[in-house]
Structure formats: C-alpha cells, structure tokens
Amino acid sequence: MVLARRALDDALPLIANSWGWIFTEMGRQPWVVYGVLRTRDAVSPASPRPRSSPR
C-alpha cells in the first residue's frame, strides 16, 4: 500500500505539469492561427533557448 502511494506521489506532479502545459498551448494556438496574436508574443519565456556566442 505504501509503495502504491509512493508511485502516485511521484507521478501526479509530472502529470499535472504536463496537462497544464498542454492546455496552455492549446489555448494559445487559435489566437496565433487567426492572426490575433503574433507568434513572437505567443512564445513562452519559461525556457529560453540558449544563444550561441560568436567566437
């Protein structure tokens, strides 16, 4: 019983985070497609792409 509870404790935050991201992106996409929202404004700043520095 404790092991099953531990498995749920580990899995639920991952599932909740994934569903939150999916619903956010699903809600954002129609606005971009119909031209109401620009693509550059729709990009999330949560995980910026690292820029390569010229050497």
Secondary structure, 3 states (H helix, E strand, C coil): CHHHHHHHHHHHHHHHHHHHHHHHHHHHHHHHHCCCCCHHHHCCCCCCCCCCCCC
